[in-house]
Amino acid sequence: MSDLNKEVVDLVWGRPSSGGVSASIFRRWAQGFVFCENEHTALEQFEGGPCAVLAPVQAFILKNIVFNRDSSNWRQMTEEEQKTALCSTLSEILESACSRPSTGFCLVTWAKGQGPHTSTHNNTQAQSQPQDMPVPEGSQPPPEQQPTALAAEDLGFEQFHSALHKRSIMSVSSLREEVLSLYHTWRGCCGVLLFLYSVILTKGIENIKNEIQDTMEPLIDPVHGHGSQSLVNLLVTGHAVSNVWDGDRECSGMKLHGIHEQASVGFLTLMESLRYCKVGTFLKSPKFPIWILGSETHLSVFFAKEMSLVGPESPSEQARRVFQSFDPEDNGFIPDSLLEDVMKALDLVSEPEYVSLVKSKLDPENLGIILLGPFLLEFFPDQDSGIPDSFPVYHYNGLKQSNHNERVEYVEGTALVLGFEDPMVRTDDTPVKRCLQTRWPYIELLWTTDRSPSLN
């Protein structure tokens, strides 16, 4: 892979002014896909950074086990079921990233004899067993050779990149077989990076560069170690675009790429509540009720079993979306001069006399603005969107230190999605609630734990 190393490194890590990626940041990313001991369907994250890969993979794992598996107990999995769930999810993401099936897929693994030893306890046997050696079905390495989550201490950035091997695979069936056979590679040292590089080479470096808004911005920040929005979008949608809005936009003659179709799992961000960005419908209303939640520094996952959450738009939801398209700054109101345009866009009666009558009703004090709430109550008083009054919800955060008792566990709760009027129930104002309010403005959350789950 030596001829591709520089291009991949530049795309993923950029060109740090210090001449290389710091050892601490590389170490944070050098973990594998490891399921928690106490929460069998949850992946564990050991340090900050790789959530940009782990959270999307976790979201797809949940999609596959909660909605596609016969077992009613989605929180319990045998090791064989973990193997199937992880590998089928990795294959699904690779298939989504493939621009043209005719070009095939790429898997990045350890070159023969070059992988780090699977145990940090006995370095004298280092490199004696490459991690992608075939393992008989159902067999387990002995405890002293269990793949570890973090890299061996002596594996550095340069050594890692000198030990890689690229495999080309031409069919989906072969891809799924190969990914399954590499289970111990994915869960061992550097498994997250090996998968990330596989996605990048499957997608194609040039294809990614064509989709990223700023090709000088690396997929992983070489200073802080955080993954970029392009990286998250690549794993969630198969496209490494830098924005979260629907479709493309033009700004000063430059085309800015967004999301072009409904995603399988969604994305919401606290940054929208702070008005730094606005997530489009394709990510806010995915095919399954699972959302990756973004804070300033971390990614977690919020999900429910209630499929009505992602059902077709109700008339009132459509009206809200159209109204907000005329309110790009998200003020919650529009100038009264735009009321006629909004009514036309919603196929409401828009004769000038009627529009004037509505204006006087919605703006009795002649302030020159139309508020969103009164507009929706006037035209769409029936708020029944098919969503139950309350339903169970769950939150996942892969960092031990961000969980109660420092154990990675799903936090259970109950959500109430209320109407546009002032809600009768008000819960605490927390980051997770503010993030979810970008999707359901009047959501209230009652968690079973003493404290609200952390987004960080």
Residue pairs with C-beta under 8 A, 6 or more apart in sequence:
1 8
1 108
1 164
1 165
1 166
2 162
4 166
4 201
4 205
5 161
5 164
7 205
8 197
8 200
8 201
8 205
9 161
10 218
11 200
11 205
11 208
11 209
11 218
11 219
12 196
12 197
12 200
12 218
12 219
12 220
13 21
13 218
13 219
13 220
13 222
14 216
14 217
14 218
14 220
14 222
16 22
16 222
16 223
20 157
20 158
21 157
21 222
22 222
23 156
23 157
25 49
25 220
25 222
25 224
25 225
26 156
26 157
26 160
27 47
27 150
27 151
28 46
28 47
28 48
28 49
28 50
28 225
29 49
29 50
29 190
29 192
29 193
29 220
29 225
30 150
30 151
30 155
30 160
30 189
30 190
30 192
30 193
31 45
31 46
31 47
31 50
31 149
31 150
31 151
31 189
31 190
31 191
31 192
32 147
32 148
32 149
32 186
32 187
32 188
32 189
32 190
32 191
32 192
33 43
33 54
33 57
33 86
33 90
33 186
33 187
33 191
33 192
33 195
34 43
34 44
34 149
34 187
35 41
35 42
35 43
35 44
35 77
35 82
35 86
36 42
36 43
36 44
36 407
36 408
36 409
38 407
38 408
38 409
39 75
39 407
39 408
39 409
39 410
40 75
40 76
40 77
40 82
41 61
41 62
41 65
41 74
41 75
41 76
41 77
41 82
41 85
42 58
42 396
42 398
42 408
42 409
42 410
43 54
43 57
43 58
43 61
43 398
44 149
44 398
44 400
44 408
45 51
45 54
45 398
45 399
46 149
46 150
46 400
48 225
48 226
48 297
48 298
48 399
49 220
49 225
49 226
49 227
50 192
50 227
51 227
51 298
51 299
51 300
51 398
51 399
52 220
52 226
52 227
52 228
52 231
52 232
52 235
52 299
53 192
53 195
53 196
53 227
53 231
53 235
54 192
54 299
54 398
55 232
55 292
55 299
55 300
55 301
55 398
56 93
56 232
56 235
56 236
56 265
56 292
56 299
57 86
57 89
57 90
57 93
57 195
57 235
58 301
58 396
58 398
59 236
59 265
59 290
59 291
59 292
59 301
59 303
60 89
60 92
60 93
60 264
60 265
61 85
61 86
61 89
62 74
62 290
62 301
62 303
62 396
63 264
63 265
63 288
63 290
64 85
64 88
64 89
64 92
65 71
65 74
65 77
65 85
66 74
66 290
66 303
66 305
67 288
67 305
75 410
77 85
79 140
80 138
83 180
83 183
84 180
86 183
86 186
86 187
87 176
87 179
87 180
87 182
87 183
87 186
88 176
90 179
90 186
90 195
91 172
91 175
91 176
91 179
91 180
93 199
93 235
93 238
94 105
94 175
94 179
94 198
94 199
94 202
95 105
95 172
95 175
96 237
96 238
97 199
97 202
97 203
97 234
97 235
97 238
98 104
98 105
98 202
98 203
98 238
99 203
99 204
99 207
101 172
103 204
104 168
104 169
104 170
104 171
105 168
105 169
105 170
105 175
105 198
105 202
106 166
106 167
106 168
106 169
106 198
106 201
106 202
107 166
107 167
107 169
107 175
107 178
107 179
107 182
107 198
108 164
108 165
108 166
108 167
108 194
108 197
108 198
108 201
109 131
109 132
109 164
109 165
109 167
109 182
109 185
109 194
110 116
110 130
110 131
110 132
110 163
110 164
110 165
110 185
110 194
111 130
111 163
111 164
111 165
112 130
112 165
113 127
113 130
114 127
114 130
114 162
114 163
114 164
114 165
115 127
115 129
115 130
115 131
115 132
115 163
115 185
115 188
115 189
116 126
116 127
116 131
116 151
116 152
116 155
116 163
116 189
116 190
117 123
117 125
117 126
117 127
117 128
117 129
117 152
118 129
118 131
118 141
118 145
118 146
118 147
118 148
118 184
118 188
118 189
119 125
119 144
119 145
119 146
119 148
120 148
120 150
120 152
120 153
121 144
122 144
123 152
123 154
126 152
126 154
129 145
131 147
131 184
131 185
131 188
131 189
132 181
132 182
132 184
132 185
134 181
135 141
135 181
135 183
135 184
140 146
141 147
141 184
147 184
147 185
147 187
147 188
147 189
147 191
148 188
148 189
149 189
150 189
151 160
151 189
151 190
152 189
155 189
155 190
160 190
160 193
164 194
164 197
166 201
167 178
169 175
169 178
179 186
185 191
185 194
186 194
186 195
196 219
196 231
199 234
199 235
200 208
200 219
200 234
203 234
203 238
203 240
207 240
208 230
208 234
208 240
209 215
211 230
211 239
211 240
211 241
211 242
211 257
212 230
212 240
212 241
212 242
213 230
213 241
213 242
213 243
213 256
213 257
214 242
217 228
217 230
217 242
218 228
219 227
219 228
219 230
219 231
219 234
219 240
220 226
220 227
220 228
220 231
221 227
221 228
224 297
226 297
227 299
228 242
229 242
229 243
229 244
230 240
230 241
230 242
231 240
232 267
232 292
232 294
232 299
233 239
233 240
233 241
233 242
233 244
233 259
233 267
234 240
236 263
236 264
236 265
236 267
236 283
236 292
237 259
237 261
237 263
239 257
239 259
239 260
241 257
241 258
241 259
242 256
242 257
243 249
243 256
243 257
243 258
243 259
243 277
244 258
244 259
244 267
244 269
244 277
244 278
244 279
244 280
244 283
245 258
245 259
245 277
245 278
245 279
245 280
246 258
246 259
246 260
246 280
246 281
246 282
247 258
247 259
247 260
247 280
248 255
248 256
248 257
248 258
249 255
249 256
249 258
250 256
258 280
259 280
259 282
259 283
260 282
261 282
262 281
262 282
262 285
262 286
262 287
263 282
263 283
263 286
263 287
264 286
264 287
264 288
265 286
265 287
265 288
265 290
265 291
265 292
266 283
266 284
266 285
266 286
266 290
266 291
266 292
266 310
267 279
267 283
267 284
267 291
267 292
267 294
268 279
268 283
268 284
268 291
268 292
268 293
268 294
268 302
268 435
268 436
268 438
268 439
269 277
269 279
269 293
269 294
269 295
269 435
269 438
270 293
270 294
270 295
270 296
270 431
270 434
270 435
270 455
271 277
271 294
271 296
272 278
272 279
272 435
272 438
273 434
273 435
273 437
273 438
275 329
275 330
278 328
278 330
279 438
281 321
284 438
284 439
285 310
285 313
286 310
287 310
288 307
288 310
289 303
289 304
289 305
289 306
289 307
289 309
289 310
290 301
290 302
290 303
291 301
291 302
291 303
291 439
292 299
292 300
292 301
293 299
293 300
293 301
293 302
293 395
293 432
293 435
293 436
293 455
294 435
294 455
295 431
295 435
295 455
295 456
296 456
297 456
298 397
298 399
298 402
298 455
298 456
300 395
300 396
300 397
300 398
300 402
300 453
300 454
300 455
301 395
301 396
302 393
302 394
302 395
302 396
302 432
302 436
303 393
303 394
303 396
304 391
304 392
304 393
304 394
304 415
305 391
305 392
306 387
306 388
306 391
306 392
308 385
308 386
308 387
308 388
309 387
309 391
311 385
311 386
313 321
314 384
314 385
314 386
315 380
316 376
316 380
316 382
316 383
316 385
317 385
318 346
319 346
319 375
319 376
319 379
319 380
320 372
320 376
322 342
322 345
322 346
323 334
323 342
323 372
323 375
323 376
324 330
324 372
325 345
326 334
326 338
326 341
326 342
327 333
327 334
327 372
332 371
332 372
332 373
333 369
333 370
333 371
333 372
334 342
334 369
334 370
335 368
335 369
335 370
336 359
336 363
336 368
336 369
336 370
338 370
339 355
339 358
339 359
339 362
339 370
340 350
340 352
340 355
342 370
342 375
343 349
343 350
343 355
343 358
344 350
346 379
348 379
358 378
359 370
361 378
362 370
362 371
362 374
362 375
362 378
363 369
363 370
373 420
373 421
376 420
377 420
377 421
383 419
383 420
387 417
389 416
389 417
390 414
390 415
390 416
391 414
391 415
392 412
392 413
392 414
392 415
393 412
393 413
393 414
393 415
393 445
394 410
394 411
394 412
394 413
395 410
395 411
395 413
395 432
395 453
396 408
396 410
396 411
397 403
397 408
397 411
397 453
397 454
397 455
398 408
399 408
400 406
400 407
400 408
402 454
402 456
403 409
403 411
403 454
404 411
404 449
404 450
404 451
411 447
411 448
411 449
411 453
412 447
412 448
413 445
413 446
413 447
413 448
414 445
414 446
415 436
415 440
415 443
415 444
415 445
415 446
416 423
416 425
416 443
416 444
416 445
416 446
417 440
417 442
417 443
418 424
418 425
418 442
418 443
418 444
419 442
420 441
420 442
423 442
423 444
425 444
426 444
427 433
427 444
427 445
427 446
428 452
430 445
430 452
431 454
431 455
431 456
432 445
432 452
432 453
432 454
432 455
433 443
433 444
433 445
433 452
435 455
436 443
436 445
437 443
445 452
447 453
